[in-house]
Amino acid sequence: MPDLVIKNARIFIDNAIQPAEIAIDNGKISKIGKIINAEEFNQVIDAKGSLILPGAIDVHVHFRDPGMTKKEDWYTGSCAAAAGGVTTVIDHPNTIPPTTDPDSFKKKQKEAKKSIIDYGINAGVTGNLKYLKDLWELGATAFGEIFMAESTGSLNVNDRTLEEALEIIENLGAVACIHAEDEETRKRFIHILKGKTEPESYSKSRPPLSEKTAVEKALKLAGNTRLHFCHISARESLEIIREAKAGNKNITCEVAPHHLFLSTRDYKRLGTLGKMNPPLRDFYSQQSLWEGLRDGTVDMVASDHAPHLESEKMTDIWTAPAGVPGVETMMPLMLMAVKRNLLTLKRLIEVTSTRPAGVFGLRKGVIAQGYDADMIIMGDIRNDMQEIRKEKMHSKAGWTPYNGMEGIFPKMTISRGDVIFEDGEIIGKRGRGRFISGKGLKKETE
C-alpha cells in the first residue's frame, strides 16, 4: 500500500498537461496512473485539478553556514527554498572556513543537518590542490565555484592553479563550476573608475569584457574537463559559450534570476542593494540571456542565493558586500515568465529541474516512477499571482531585490513524499533533509 496518494492532479508529460494520480512509497514515486480506490488510503492529497511540477533544483546557493549564520543558516535557507518550491540545493564553498579540505567539508556536513530539504555540497579550489581527491571521495557534488577574479570570500585562483585544478578535476570525472571574471581586466577598470560613487560604476568596473575574457581562458585551459559556467550575465560571453557548446558536450552554463529580471536600470531603485558579482548588465545583455534560455544555450537557472543583511548593504557601492537573496523567489519569478510567454512550461521544467539533475548526477528532477517524490503543487497559475514582499521572505536577510514584483508561489511543496510547505506555512521538520553525495563518494569498507 502506498505511503501517499495524490489524486485529481495534472502533470506535464509527453508535451501536454494530463490528468494523473500519483502513488508514493518510501519517498519515491511508485506509480503514475489510475490508483484504485485512492480515497481509501490513509494519506491522500486531493490536488483538486492543480498542476504538479517537479521540485526545483537550485545548484547554486550560499547558505552562509558555518561562519556567517547571522546572514543565513541551513535551517532558514532551506525554509526559504521550500517556500519557493525548491526541494534540493547545492551549496557553494565560500563559508567560514571555506570548504576546501576534509575537516571543513565534514564541518559543513554537520551544520547542514539542520536542513529541511535535500542538499549537495560543493568543494572549493584554492592554491592548495592536495585535497581535491579527498573531497571528491567524501561526496562533494562538484568543485567550485572556482573564482577567476576577486569576489566575496576571496577564493580566487591564478591561471596556473586553474589549469592544474582542471586537470585533476578531469581525471576525477567531476564537474568544475567556474565563476568567470578576469582579474586583470577587473583591476584595470577598477583603477579607471577610482573615485566614482554612483552604483552604476560597479557594473562598469566588472564589464562584459571581463566575463568574456575569463570564459575564453577557461575554455582554453579546460581540455576535456566538464565545465559549468556559473551565472553568465553578458551577451558577449554567452556567444562564446554558444559556439563552444556546438562541438563540446562537456560545457554547460546557468543564469541567475537577478540577471534575467533586473538590469542596470534597477540601480535607481535598489542602489547598493543591487550589487552582485557578476554585476547587473544592460537591457541588451538581459534580453540575450532570455534568448539563450529559449534556444538551449543556457542549461539551467540557479539563484546564486547570496544573502547579506540589509544593514550591511547600506553603504557605498565599493564597500557593500556583493550578493542578493534569491532561492525563495526563483521559481515564482520563472512561473511568471511562463505566464507572460517568455518561456514555455516545458522549458521551465527543463531549466529548473531536469537539466540540473542530469548535469550534477541527481536521481531527481522529473515526475516519473522510481524517482524521488519531490514536487510542488500549484494553484491556478493563470490567476494566482502574488506581490513579492520582503516581510514574507523566510531568509534571515530580511529583504529581496524583487520587492513589489509579482510571482506565482506554490501552494504545497513535497520533498521525498513529505509535505514540507503548505499555504504559506513551513511544515517540514528541522533536519529531515538528506545529504546527496556526489559520484566520487568512497564508501568505507568493513
For each residue, the residues with C-beta under 8 A, 3 or more apart:
1: 41
2: 5 23 24 25 30 31 35 41
3: 24 25 26 27 43 417
4: 23 24 41 43 44 45 373 417
5: 2 21 22 23 24 35 38 41 43 44 45
6: 9 21 22 24 44 45 47 52 377
7: 21 35 38 39 44 45 46 47
8: 19 21 46 47 48 49
9: 6 19 20 21 22 47 49 50 51 52 377
10: 17 18 19 20 47 49 50 51 52
11: 17 18 20 22 32 51 52 53 367
12: 15 16 17 18 51 53 345 346 349
13: 16 18 20 32 367
14: 18
15: 12 346
16: 12 13
17: 10 11 12 51 345
18: 10 11 12 13 14
19: 8 9 10
20: 9 10 11 13 32 33 52
21: 5 6 7 8 9 32 33 34 35 38
22: 5 6 9 11 29 31 32 52 367 373 375
23: 2 4 5 29 30 31 32 35
24: 2 3 4 5 6 27 28 29 30 373 417
25: 2 3 28 30 417
26: 3 417
27: 3 24 372 373 416 417 418
28: 24 25 370 371 372 373 416 417
29: 22 23 24 32 367 368 369 370 371 372 373
30: 2 23 24 25 369
31: 2 22 23 35 369
32: 11 13 20 21 22 23 29 367 368 369
33: 20 21
34: 21
35: 2 5 7 21 23 31 38 41
36:
37: 40 41
38: 5 7 21 35 41 44
39: 7 44
40: 37
41: 1 2 4 5 35 37 38 44
42:
43: 3 4 5
44: 4 5 6 7 38 39 41
45: 4 5 6 7 377 412 419
46: 7 8
47: 6 7 8 9 10 50 52 377
48: 8
49: 8 9 10
50: 9 10 47 377 378 379 380 411
51: 9 10 11 12 17 377 378 381
52: 6 9 10 11 20 22 47 367 375 376 377 378
53: 11 12 85 348 349 353 367 375 376 378
54: 349 352 353 354 364 365 366 367 374 375 376
55: 85 86 87 88 353 364 374 375 376 413 414 415
56: 84 85 86 87 88 330 331 352 353 376
57: 86 87 88 89 90 352 353 356 357 360 362 364 365
58: 61 81 86 88 89 90 302 303 305 327 330 356
59: 89 90 254 300 302 356 359 360
60: 90 92 145 177 230 231 254 256 302 303 304 305
61: 58 77 81 89 90 91 92 303 304 305 327
62: 72 91 92 94 95 304 305 306 307 323
63: 72 73 74 77 78 89 91 95 112 305
64: 67 68 69 71 72 73 77 95 307
65: 68 69 72 73 74 77 95 108 111 112 114
66: 69 95 96 97 107 108 111
67: 64 95 96 97
68: 64 65 71 72 95 96
69: 64 65 66 72 73 396
70: 309 396
71: 64 68 307 308 309 312 396 397
72: 62 63 64 65 68 69 76 77 307 325 395 396 397
73: 63 64 65 69 76 77 111 114 396
74: 63 65 77 78 111 112 113 114 115 119
75: 78 79 114 115 116 430
76: 72 73 79 80 394 395 396
77: 61 63 64 65 72 73 74 80 81 89 115 305 307 327 395
78: 63 74 75 81 82 89 114 115 116 117 119 428 433
79: 75 76 82 83 116 394 426 428
80: 76 77 83 84 305 325 327 328 393 394 395
81: 58 61 77 78 84 86 87 89 117 327 328
82: 78 79 85 86 87 116 117 413 415 420 421 426 428
83: 79 80 328 394 409 413 421 424 426
84: 56 80 81 327 328 329 330 331 332 409 410
85: 53 55 56 82 331 332 376 409 410 413
86: 55 56 57 58 81 82 89 117 303 327 328 330 331
87: 55 56 57 81 82 117 118 364 374 375 376 413 414 415 420
88: 55 56 57 58 117 118 119 120 362 364 374 436
89: 57 58 59 61 63 77 78 81 86 117 118 119 120 327
90: 57 58 59 60 61 119 120 121 122 141 142 360
91: 61 62 63 108 112 119 120 121 122
92: 60 61 62 122 124 144 145 177
93: 98 99 100 122 123 124 144 145 155
94: 62 98 124 152 153 155
95: 62 63 64 65 66 67 68 98 99 104 108
96: 66 67 68
97: 66 67 100 104 107
98: 93 94 95 104 124 126 153 155
99: 93 95 104 105 108 121 122 123 124 135
100: 93 97 104 123 124 125 126 128 131 135 155
101: 104 105 131 134 135
102: 105 106 131 134 135 138
103: 106 107
104: 95 97 98 99 100 101 107 108
105: 99 101 102 108 109 121 123 135 138 140
106: 102 103 109 110 138
107: 66 97 103 104 110 111
108: 65 66 91 95 99 104 105 111 112 121
109: 105 106 112 113 121 435
110: 106 107 113
111: 65 66 73 74 107 108 114
112: 63 65 74 91 108 109 115 119 121 433 435
113: 74 109 110 431 433
114: 65 73 74 75 78 111 430 431
115: 74 75 77 78 112 118 119 431 432 433
116: 75 78 79 82 415 420 426 428 429 430 431 432 433
117: 78 81 82 86 87 88 89 415 420 428 433
118: 87 88 89 115 364 372 374 415 416 433 434 435 436
119: 74 78 88 89 90 91 112 115 433 434 435 436
120: 88 89 90 91 141 142 360 362 435 436 437 438
121: 90 91 99 105 108 109 112 139 140 141 435
122: 90 91 92 93 99 140 141 142 143 144 145 177
123: 93 99 100 105 131 132 135 136 138 140 142 143
124: 92 93 94 98 99 100 143 144 155
125: 100 129 132 143 144 146 155 157 161 162 165 176
126: 98 100 129 155 157 161
127: 157 158 161
128: 100 131
129: 125 126 132 161 164 165 168
130:
131: 100 101 102 123 128 134 135
132: 123 125 129 135 136 143 165 168 169 172
133: 136 137 168 172
134: 101 102 131 137 138
135: 99 100 101 102 105 123 131 132 138 140 143
136: 123 132 133 140 143 172 174 438 440
137: 133 134 440 441 442
138: 102 105 106 123 134 135 441 442
139: 121 435 437 438 440 441
140: 105 121 122 123 135 136 143 174 438 440
141: 90 120 121 122 175 360 361 436 437 438
142: 90 120 122 123 174 175 176 177 228 360 438
143: 122 123 124 125 132 135 136 140 146 165 169 174 175 176 177
144: 92 93 122 124 125 176 177 178 179 228 230
145: 60 92 93 122 177 178 179 230
146: 125 143 155 157 162 165 176 177 178 179
147: 150 151 153 154 155 156 157 179 181
148: 156 157 162 178 179 180 181 182 183 214 217 218
149: 156 179 181 182 183 185 186 206 210 214
150: 147 154 156 183 186
151: 147 154 155 156 179 181 277 322
152: 94 277 306 321 322 323
153: 94 98 147
154: 147 150 151
155: 93 94 98 100 124 125 126 146 147 151
156: 147 148 149 150 151 183
157: 125 126 127 146 147 148 161 162 165
158: 127 161 162 183
159: 162 163 217 221
160: 163 164
161: 125 126 127 129 157 158 164 165
162: 125 146 148 157 158 159 165 166 217 218 221
163: 159 160 166 167 221
164: 129 160 161 167 168
165: 125 129 132 143 146 157 161 162 168 169 176
166: 162 163 169 170 176 218 221 222 223 225 227
167: 163 164 170 171 223 225
168: 129 132 133 164 165 171 172
169: 132 143 165 166 172 174 175 176 225 226
170: 166 167 173 222 223 224 225 226
171: 167 168
172: 132 133 136 168 169 440
173: 170 226 439 440
174: 136 140 142 143 169 226 438 439 440
175: 141 142 143 169 226 227 228 359 360
176: 125 142 143 144 146 165 166 169 222 225 226 227 228
177: 60 92 122 142 143 144 145 146 228 229 230
178: 144 145 146 148 214 215 218 227 228 229 230
179: 144 145 146 147 148 149 151 230 231 277
180: 148 211 214 215 218 229 230 232 237 278
181: 147 148 149 151 185 186 206 210 211 214 277 278
182: 148 149 185 186 209 210 211 213 214 217
183: 148 149 150 156 158 186 187
184: 187 188 213
185: 149 181 182 188 189 207 209 210 213 214
186: 149 150 181 182 183 189 190 205 206 210
187: 183 184 190 191
188: 184 185 191 192
189: 185 186 192 193 204 205 206 207 210
190: 186 187 193 194 205
191: 187 188 194
192: 188 189
193: 189 190 196 201 204 205
194: 190 191
195:
196: 193 201 204
197: 201 316 317
198: 201 267 317
199: 202 267 270 271 272 274 275 317
200: 203 204 264 267
201: 193 196 197 198 204 205 317
202: 199 205 206 275 279 317 318
203: 200 206 207 264 267 279 280 281
204: 189 193 196 200 201 207
205: 186 189 190 193 201 202 279
206: 149 181 186 189 202 203 210 211 277 278 279
207: 185 189 203 204 210
208: 211 212 233 234 235 236 237 281 285
209: 182 185 212 213 236
210: 149 181 182 185 186 189 206 207 213 214 278
211: 180 181 182 206 208 214 215 232 233 234 236 237 278
212: 208 209 215 216 234 236 237 240
213: 182 184 185 209 210 216 217
214: 148 149 178 180 181 182 185 210 211 217 218 237
215: 178 180 211 212 218 219 229 232 237 240 241
216: 212 213 219 220 240
217: 148 159 162 182 213 214 220 221
218: 148 162 166 178 180 214 215 221 222 227 229
219: 215 216 222 227 240 244 251
220: 216 217
221: 159 162 163 166 217 218
222: 166 170 176 218 219 225 227 250
223: 166 167 170
224: 170 250
225: 166 167 169 170 176 222 250
226: 169 170 173 174 175 176 250 251 252
227: 166 175 176 178 218 219 222 250 251 252
228: 142 144 175 176 177 178 251 252 253 254 359
229: 177 178 180 215 218 232 237 241 251 252 253 254
230: 60 144 145 177 178 179 180 253 254 302 304
231: 60 179 254 255 256 259 278 302 304
232: 180 211 215 229 237 238 241 253 254 255 259 289 292 298
233: 208 211 237 255 256 259 278 279 281 285 289
234: 208 211 212 237 238 278 281 285
235: 208 238 239 281 284 285 288 289
236: 208 209 211 212 239 240
237: 180 208 211 212 214 215 229 232 233 234 240 241
238: 232 234 235 241 242 253 288 289 292 297 298
239: 235 236 242 243
240: 212 215 216 219 236 237 243 244
241: 215 229 232 237 238 244 245 251 253 297
242: 238 239 245 246 292 297
243: 239 240 246
244: 219 240 241 247 248 251
245: 241 242 248 249 251 252 297
246: 242 243
247: 244
248: 244 245 251
249: 245
250: 222 224 225 226 227
251: 219 226 227 228 229 241 244 245 248
252: 226 227 228 229 245 299 300 355 359
253: 228 229 230 232 238 241 297 298 299
254: 59 60 228 229 230 231 232 298 299 300 301 302
255: 231 232 233 259 260 289 292 293 298 301 302
256: 60 231 233 259 260 301 302 303 304 326
257: 260 261 301 303 326 329 330 333 334 402
258: 261 262 276 280 304 324 326 401
259: 231 232 233 255 256 262 278 280 281 285 286 289
260: 255 256 257 286 289 290 293 301 333 337
261: 257 258 333 402 405
262: 258 259 266 270 274 280 286 401 402
263: 266 280 281 282 283 285 286
264: 200 203 267 280 281 282 283
265: 268 283
266: 262 263 269 270 274 280 401
267: 198 199 200 203 264 270 271 274 280
268: 265
269: 266 274
270: 199 262 266 267 273 274 401
271: 199 267 274 317
272: 199 275 313 314 315 316 317 320
273: 270 310 313 314 324 399 401
274: 199 262 266 267 269 270 271 280 324 401
275: 199 202 272 279 313 317 320 321 322 323
276: 258 279 280 304 306 322 323 324
277: 151 152 179 181 206 322 323
278: 180 181 206 210 211 231 233 234 259 281
279: 202 203 205 206 233 275 276
280: 203 258 259 262 263 264 266 267 274 276
281: 203 208 233 234 235 259 263 264 278 285 286
282: 263 264 285 286
283: 263 264 265 286 287
284: 235 287 288
285: 208 233 234 235 259 263 281 282 288 289
286: 259 260 262 263 281 282 283 289 290
287: 283 284 290 291
288: 235 238 284 285 291 292
289: 232 233 235 238 255 259 260 285 286 292 293 298
290: 260 286 287 293 294 342 343
291: 287 288 294 295 297
292: 232 238 242 255 288 289 295 297 298
293: 255 260 289 290 297 298 301 343 347 351
294: 290 291 343 347
295: 291 292
296: 299
297: 238 241 242 245 253 291 292 293
298: 232 238 253 254 255 289 292 293 301 351
299: 252 253 254 296 351 355 356 359
300: 59 252 254 351 352 355 356 359
301: 254 255 256 257 260 293 298 330 334 351 352
302: 58 59 60 230 231 254 255 256 330 356
303: 58 60 61 86 256 257 326 327 329 330
304: 60 61 62 230 231 256 258 276 323 326
305: 58 60 61 62 63 77 80 325 326 327 395
306: 62 152 276 322 323 324 325 326
307: 62 64 71 72 77 323 324 325 395 396 397
308: 71 312 313 321 323 324 397
309: 70 71 312 313 396 397 398
310: 273 313 314 397 398 399
311: 314
312: 71 308 309 315 320 321
313: 272 273 275 308 309 310 320 321
314: 272 273 310 311 320
315: 272 312 319 320
316: 197 272 319 320
317: 197 198 199 201 202 271 272 275 320
318: 202
319: 315 316
320: 272 275 312 313 314 315 316 317
321: 152 275 308 312 313
322: 151 152 275 276 277 306
323: 62 152 275 276 277 304 306 307 308
324: 258 273 274 276 306 307 308 400 401
325: 72 80 305 306 307 328 329 393 395 397 399 400 401
326: 256 257 258 303 304 305 306 329 330 400 401
327: 58 61 77 80 81 84 86 89 303 305 330 395
328: 80 81 83 84 86 325 332 393 394 395 400
329: 84 257 303 325 326 332 333 388 393 400 402 407
330: 56 58 84 86 257 301 302 303 326 327 333 334 352
331: 56 84 85 86 334 335 352 376 409 410
332: 84 85 328 329 335 336 386 388 407 408 409
333: 257 260 261 329 330 336 337 402 405 407
334: 257 301 330 331 337 338 343 348 351 352
335: 331 332 338 339 348 378 381 407 408
336: 332 333 339 340 385 406 407 408
337: 260 333 334 340 342 343 348
338: 334 335 341 342 343 344 345 348 381
339: 335 336 381 382 385 408
340: 336 337
341: 338
342: 290 337 338
343: 290 293 294 334 337 338 347 348 351
344: 338 347 348
345: 12 17 338 348 349
346: 12 15 349 350
347: 293 294 343 344 350 351
348: 53 334 335 337 338 343 344 345 351 352
349: 12 53 54 345 346 352 353 354
350: 346 347 353 354 355
351: 293 298 299 300 301 334 343 347 348 355 356
352: 54 56 57 300 301 330 331 334 348 349 356
353: 53 54 55 56 57 349 350 356 357 364 365 366
354: 54 349 350 357 358 365 366
355: 252 299 300 350 351 358 359 365
356: 57 58 59 299 300 302 351 352 353 359 360 362 365
357: 57 353 354 360 361 362 363 364 365 366
358: 354 355 361 365
359: 59 175 228 252 299 300 355 356
360: 57 59 90 120 141 142 175 356 357 438
361: 141 357 358 438 439
362: 57 88 120 356 357 365 436
363: 357 370 371 372
364: 54 55 57 87 88 118 353 357 371 372 374
365: 54 57 353 354 355 356 357 358 362 371 374
366: 54 353 354 357 371
367: 11 13 22 29 32 52 53 54 371 375
368: 29 32 371
369: 29 30 31 32
370: 28 29 363
371: 28 29 363 364 365 366 367 368 374
372: 27 28 29 118 363 364 416
373: 4 22 24 27 28 29 414 415 416 417
374: 54 55 87 88 118 364 365 371 414 415 416
375: 22 52 53 54 55 87 367 413 414
376: 52 53 54 55 56 85 87 331 410 412 413 414
377: 6 9 45 47 50 51 52 410 411 412 413 414
378: 50 51 52 53 335 381 384 408 410 411
379: 50 383 384 411
380: 50 383 384
381: 51 335 338 339 378 384 408
382: 339
383: 379 380
384: 378 379 380 381 408 409
385: 336 339 406 407 408
386: 332 406 407 408 409
387: 404 405 406
388: 329 332 392 400 402 403 404 405 406 407
389: 392 393 403 404
390: 393 398 399 400 403
391:
392: 388 389 424
393: 80 325 328 329 389 390 397 398 399 400
394: 76 79 80 83 328 426
395: 72 76 77 80 305 307 325 327 328 398
396: 69 70 71 72 73 76 307 309
397: 71 72 307 308 309 310 325 393 400
398: 309 310 390 393 395
399: 273 310 325 390 393 403
400: 324 325 326 328 329 388 390 393 397 403
401: 258 262 266 270 273 274 324 325 326
402: 257 261 262 329 333 388 405 407
403: 388 389 390 399 400
404: 387 388 389
405: 261 333 387 388 402
406: 336 385 386 387 388
407: 329 332 333 335 336 385 386 388 402
408: 332 335 336 339 378 381 384 385 386
409: 83 84 85 331 332 384 386
410: 84 85 331 376 377 378 413 421
411: 50 377 378 379 422 423
412: 45 376 377 419 421 422 423
413: 55 82 83 85 87 375 376 377 410 419 420 421 422
414: 55 87 373 374 375 376 377 417 418 419 420
415: 55 82 87 116 117 118 373 374 418 420 428 432 433
416: 27 28 118 372 373 374 434
417: 3 4 24 25 26 27 28 373 414
418: 27 414 415 428 432
419: 45 412 413 414 422 427 428
420: 82 87 116 117 413 414 415 426 427 428 432
421: 82 83 410 412 413 425 426 427 428
422: 411 412 413 419 425 427
423: 411 412
424: 83 392
425: 421 422
426: 79 82 83 116 394 420 421
427: 419 420 421 422
428: 78 79 82 116 117 415 418 419 420 421 432
429: 116 432
430: 75 114 116
431: 113 114 115 116
432: 115 116 415 418 420 428 429
433: 78 112 113 115 116 117 118 119 415
434: 118 119 416
435: 109 112 118 119 120 121 139
436: 88 118 119 120 141 362
437: 120 139 141 441
438: 120 136 139 140 141 142 174 360 361 441
439: 173 174 361
440: 136 137 139 140 172 173 174
441: 137 138 139 437 438
442: 137 138
443:
444:
445:
446:
